[in-house]
Amino acid sequence: MPKLVVLTRPGAQVQEFPLGKRSLTMGREPENEVQLEGLEVSRKHCRVEPLPKGPGYRIIDLNSKNGTFLNGLQITAMALDIEDQVRVGDSLVVYVDDDADAEEVIAGIDQGTSWLPVGSESSTSGDLLEEETSDEDLSTWRASGSRPGAGGPHTRSSNRSYLKERLLRLGMLSQNIASAPDLSRLMDTILDEVLDFTGFERGLLLLGEEDGRGARLQPVRGRCMDHEHLDDHARRFSRGLVEEALRDRAITIRTGLAATDNSFSLRESVVSMGLESALCIPLLTPRRLSARAGRDDRRHRSRASRVLGAIYLDSTSDIRALDKPDLRLLEAVAAQAAIALQNARLHHQATTDPLTGLHNRGFLRQVFDDELRNAEEEGDQLTVLMLDLDHFKKINDGHGHDVGDEVLRRVSARLKRALRVDDYACRWGGEEFLVLLPGTNGRGARIVADKVAVAIRSQPIGEAGLTVTASIGLSIYPEHGTSSELLIKRADQALYAAKTAGRNRVTVFTEDLDHTGHRQDPFEGLFDGNSAHAQRNLKAIFDTIDLLRSTRPPLEILRRTLDHVVDLTRARRALLIVAAEGLKVTAARAAGGRTLLRGLREYSHSTVETAIQERRSFCNLTADEEGFLDNSSVDRLGLNTVMCVPIFVSGKEVFGVLYADDTIANREFGPRDLSHLEMIAHQLGLGLASSVTLYRAAQGETLDEEGAGEDETSRLRSEVLRLRLELEQTRTNTRKFRRSRIPPPRID
C-alpha cells in the first residue's frame, strides 16, 4: 500500500502517512489528517484520495489560495505516480511505495534538485535574492547559470520554471480580484489575496482623497489572516508608514520594529500595538490625460497618477522575507486592484441609492430578468418581497425630514443584515423597498419576511426613540407569475392587503387579491424604465384628460377616448359598454380609427358581467385557459385575450365598462396594458361626473353632433370664457388710452 512522506521544512523530522481506503486532507488546521506549517498553506489545502475506478490515488486541490504543485506544475486534480513530488507551501510531500525508506527518499531529493521555492531557508535550494543584489549581478547569474550565494547550479529550465511560477501567481491573484462581483466582495478579495501571499496577520484597505499626507485615508475594510472581518476597534494602523508610502508613491516595508531603535519604531502606535513587521502598498490610478501631456512639464509628470487608497498590512511576529520579484508582483497586483476598485466604485455609485446604500430601481430591474432566466433554466423558485414602512408620513410631518432620512438609513442597514449574501434589496421609491430571494420557496420566504419584520421593529431609532414597523407583501415564481412585472404587481397587491388588514404583518399573494382595489401603485405599469415608452404613455394620458375637459361634441370625445385605448394597448378594438337595463354598447372603435356599429353585441358577455358584479378589473391572458369567456363568443370571434375595467362615476355604482380584446395569436395583454385601460377608465369616470351632456351621450342618448342640447354647466363655462376675453380687451384699451393722454416732457 503506498504512503506519503512529508517534510514540513528542511531539517525537520520526516513523517509518514500510510494510504488506505480513506482520504487524507492536508492543511493548516489541526483537524486535517496531515497538518502542515507555513503561512502559504490554506486551512484546508488539498486532499489525497483513492481513484474512483481502479487502483491508485489522486490529489485534489481544495480551492487553496496559493495552489498545489505536482512536480513543479500547478494542478487542480491529478492521478499520482510513484515518486511524484507535491509542494504545499513550504512543505514537501512525496508519494512512494510502502517499503520505501523515508529518510533515503528525502536525502535523494536533496542531493538531486532544489524542491523548495525561492525564499525558503535551505542550503541546497539557494539563498534569497537579497535586495542589494544589483541588476548586473542578476544578468551575470542568468548568463553563467549560477546565482549569487546559491548552493547549486541554476539551468535555463529552472529559471523558466521560476518565472512561470511568478507569472502564474500574478495571474491567479489578478483573476481572483477581477472576478469579485461587487464592491464589498472586491475589497474582501483584495485583502485576502494579499494576506495569503505575504503572510501578514491582518490587513486594512484605506480609501479616501489624496491630501499629500494620507490623513484623509480611512480604513473601510479590515481582515485578519483567517479572512475574518475586523471590527472598528481593531482597525488601528501606523499612520507614519502610510504617510511615507504615499509620499514616495512606492511600497514601503519595515521589519524588526521591536528590535530596532529608530524614530519610526518608537511611534506610539507601533509600540502600543506591539508590531514586528508592517507594509503599505499605495493604490495609484492614472489621471485623465491632458491635451498638453506631451510637454516636458515636471508638475504634470509628478501628478500623472493620483492616490486612490492604500493596502496596509502588519504583524506582531516575523514574516517570510519578500524579495524584489515579490515586491514587483505586489506592485502589479496593486495596479490591478486600483483599477478594479475605481471601476467598482463608479458602478456602485450608478447602481446604488445614495441615501440608503441599497440597490436602486434600475439596477434591480436588470437583475430581476437575469434571476428569472436562471430560475427557469434551473427549475428553481424566486420570491419577491415588497416592503412599505407604516405611517412614515407621520414621521416626516412630526419630526422632520432629517429624522425621516435617518429612519430610512437605519431600516436599510437592518434589512441588509437580515438577508443572505446572494439576496438583492433595493429602495423602490420613498419608504418602499423591494427584495429578491433567489432559490427560495414559499416556506423559506415567509421565514425571511418574518425575520426582516422583526429586525426592522427590534430597536427604537434615533434620539426620539421611534419604533418603526413594516408591512410586507410576498409573491413567488412561478406560482404567482412568470414575468417581473406580474410578480411585482402581485407582491404590491399583497402589500396593500397587509396594510388594509392592520399593518405590521406579512401577506402572501392569493388569487382573490388580483383586482384593482388591491393595487398599491396604480401608476406602476405606466413606467417601465424606457423613457420613450414613458413619454408616449404620459402624452396619451394628458391628451385624454384634455379631451375630456374640452368643449368638443360628446360623441367625438367618446370616440377619441376609445382611440387612445386602442393605441396604448394595441388592441383590435375598444368598446364602451353601459350597465343600464342590461348591457348596451354605446361607442365602439377599431384599430385605424374606424367606427364600429353602436348596436354591436359580439363580445365576451361573461367577462363584462363578472367585472360589473365584482367591481374589479379583468385581464384574461389566454381565452382558452380562463373560465370568464363564454364559448360562443370565443368560437365566433376567435378571441385570444380580453381586458375589462369597470367605470365608476363619483365613486358610486358601476356606470359601465371599458372593454378591449384581440384575436392575434401569441399576442396577450399584460399588466402594463391593464394599467393603461384602468387609468383611462378612471379619467373617463371623472369626465362623466362633471358633464351631463357627456354622461347622456355615454348612455346612448341621441344628441346633436355639433353640441346641441348642451347642459347648463357647459353654457356657463362658455360665458365665463367670453367675459374673461372681454375683460382682457378692456384692460388693453385702457392702457392704450392712458399712454395717449400722457403730456410731452417739458423742455426748459
Secondary structure, 3 states (H helix, E strand, C coil): CCEEEEECCCCCCCEEEECCCCCEEEECCCCCCEECCCCCCCCCCEEEEECCCCCCEEEEECCCCCCEEECCEEECEEECCCCEEEEECCEEEEEECCCCCHHHHHHHHHHHCCCCCCCCCCCCCCCCCCCCCCHHHHHHHHHHCCCCCCCCCCCHHHHHHHHHHHHHHHHHHHHHHHCCCCHHHHHHHHHHHHHHHHCCCEEEEEECCCCCCCCCCEEEEEEECCCCECCHHHCCCCHHHHHHHHHHCCCEEEECCCCCCCCCCCCHHHHHHCCCEEEEEEEEEECCCCCCCCCCCHHHHHCCEEEEEEEEEEECCCCCCCCHHHHHHHHHHHHHHHHHHHHHHHHHHHHECCCCCCECHHHHHHHHHHHHHHHHHHCCCEEEEEEEECCHHHHHHHHCHHHHHHHHHHHHHHHHHHCCCCCEEEEEECCEEEEEEECCCHHHHHHHHHHHHHHHHCCCECCCCECCCEEEEEEEECCCCCCHHHHHHHHHHHHHHHHHCCCCCEEECCHHHCCHHHCCCCCHHHCCCCHHHHHHHHHHHHHHHHHHHCCCCHHHHHHHHHHHHHHHHCCCEEEEEEECCCEEEEEEEECCCEECCCCCCCCCHHHHHHHHHHCCCEEECCCCCCCCCCHHHHHHHCCCEEEEEEEECCCCCEEEEEEEEECCCCCCCCHHHHHHHHHHHHHHHHHHHHCHHHHHHHCCCCCCCCCCCCCHHHHHHHHHHHHHHHHHHHHHHHHHHHHHCCCCCCCC
